[in-house]
């Protein structure tokens, strides 16, 4: 599938990636937990940066 926006053309597969047979529910749960931890860490860093900027003003 290709999407064209002006001169930009994006080609790729859209939607969820096909599951590999060896990928189990436990592995998927582990990956999601890791993703949640990463997102939480990023959000905490953003909050700390925003707090520091507001105190510097």
C-alpha positions as CSV (number, residue, x, y, z in Angstrom):
1,X,0.0,0.0,0.0
2,X,1.3,3.5,-0.8
3,X,0.0,6.8,0.4
4,X,0.9,10.0,-1.4
5,X,0.8,13.4,0.3
6,X,2.1,16.1,-2.1
7,X,5.6,14.9,-3.1
8,X,5.9,12.6,-0.1
9,X,5.2,8.9,-0.8
10,X,5.0,6.5,2.1
11,X,5.1,2.8,1.3
12,X,4.7,0.1,3.8
13,X,2.4,-2.3,5.6
14,X,-0.2,-0.9,7.8
15,X,-1.9,-2.5,10.8
16,X,-0.5,-5.0,13.3
17,X,2.5,-7.1,12.2
18,X,1.8,-10.8,11.7
19,X,2.4,-12.9,14.7
20,X,5.3,-15.4,14.7
21,X,4.3,-18.8,15.9
22,X,7.0,-18.8,18.6
23,X,5.7,-15.6,20.0
24,X,3.6,-16.5,23.1
25,X,1.2,-14.5,25.2
26,X,3.9,-14.3,27.9
27,X,6.4,-12.8,25.5
28,X,3.8,-10.3,24.3
29,X,2.9,-9.4,27.9
30,X,6.6,-8.9,28.7
31,X,7.1,-6.6,25.7
32,X,4.1,-4.5,26.6
33,X,5.3,-4.2,30.2
34,X,8.7,-3.1,28.9
35,X,7.0,-0.6,26.7
36,X,5.0,0.8,29.6
37,X,8.1,1.2,31.7
38,X,9.9,3.0,28.9
39,X,6.9,5.4,28.3
40,X,6.6,6.0,32.1
41,X,10.4,6.8,32.3
42,X,10.1,9.3,29.3
43,X,7.0,11.0,30.9
44,X,8.8,11.4,34.2
45,X,11.8,12.9,32.4
46,X,9.5,15.4,30.6
47,X,7.8,16.3,33.8
48,X,11.2,16.9,35.5
49,X,12.4,19.0,32.6
50,X,9.2,21.1,32.7
51,X,9.5,21.6,36.4
52,X,13.1,22.6,36.1
53,X,12.3,25.1,33.3
54,X,9.5,26.6,35.4
55,X,11.8,27.0,38.4
56,X,14.5,28.6,36.2
57,X,12.2,31.4,35.1
